[in-house]
Amino acid sequence: MAKNKPRRFVRNDYNCSLDADDEEIAKAELNELPSDRLTALQCLSDWIQDTEYIKCPLRTDFLLPFLRQAKFSQIKARKKIETYSSLFQNYPDYFANLDPNEEQVQYLFNTGFMVPLGLDKNKSQVFYIKMGLLDTSGTNYTSAHLLRALMIAGIWTWMSSERTQIRGTVFIMDLEDYTWKRFMFIDMDKKKMISKNIMGCVPVRFKAVHLINYNLIVDSFVSILKPLDPGKFFKRIVRHNTLESLYDREVPREILPAELLPDEDSSKANGTFKDLTEKFKQDILNHRETIMKMTDTNSFHVDESLKVLSSTNSSYRKLGLD
């Protein structure tokens, strides 16, 4: 421990918003026990303070999602926080000092290429993504702006709902008009960077990926990306030949916009894509302060010159939860 450095303790100010079912899932899937939660948070906070080389917030709302994503393994949570804290110095153009009010980010969200629909039957957050809506000319935004928008959406996902941290996120990916040019708008070097640094550290639980308007061309995209998958992302892909099969895969019709429903069900729709896009834009702006704090370069830093190899074998290795 650093000499003459006062210890900061985790305050017992956590107000759990989970219901009994959420808590059961957290226990079964994430090894989260309410009786051990504060102790686990303090253990992680102690390690961060003692490492010297990592600078990041010690707030409960920052640390707890990483513990959950790591299934309360102290070792895994530390690695994720270290990777996350280094993003903003290593890739500032893509992730540092994000502001939802950025002109290009607003332009991207205006396209409606990515909108949350609501909760599925398992109470997971469902996103609809249609990359075919993107303009790849580079006139209005670059791939760096797209990565910034995606990171903003990711932070919104885990910070706006504690339930989503537990229940996870489901993606409906509409592949209509998804061409090779759009696939390569984010080049392979950036894709590798995302796989190595983002997929493994951002605390978003991927529960399922539903592909609609699937075609054989997409097989080549999947085969290219599959070796980059650091976890189980591609194992969770479900292909659908029809929208009806999507409805039968636990995505309720009542959360879908009118454009994804047959005419006879349109009156029961969850608004239109335009409605959902406007709501999402406003909700992101409502979380603007949080998003800016979570990417502030003054709050995050990893000093490699101070890093010692023995840090990963410190006395904080286990809390009965690894």
CORBELZI-V202791 format. One record per helix or strand of 3 or more residues. SS is the DSSP state (helix for helix, strand for strand). FROM is the first residue (numbers start at 1). TO is the last residue. If there is no record, write none. Layout:
ss->{SS;SS}
from->{FROM;FROM}
to->{TO;TO}
This chain:
ss->{helix;helix;helix;helix;helix;helix;strand;strand;helix;helix;helix;strand;helix;helix;strand;helix;helix;strand;helix;helix;helix;helix;helix;helix;helix;helix}
from->{20;37;60;74;92;103;114;125;131;143;162;169;180;188;206;216;234;237;243;253;258;263;273;288;304;309}
to->{30;51;69;90;95;110;119;129;133;159;167;174;183;198;212;226;236;239;247;255;260;268;286;293;306;313}
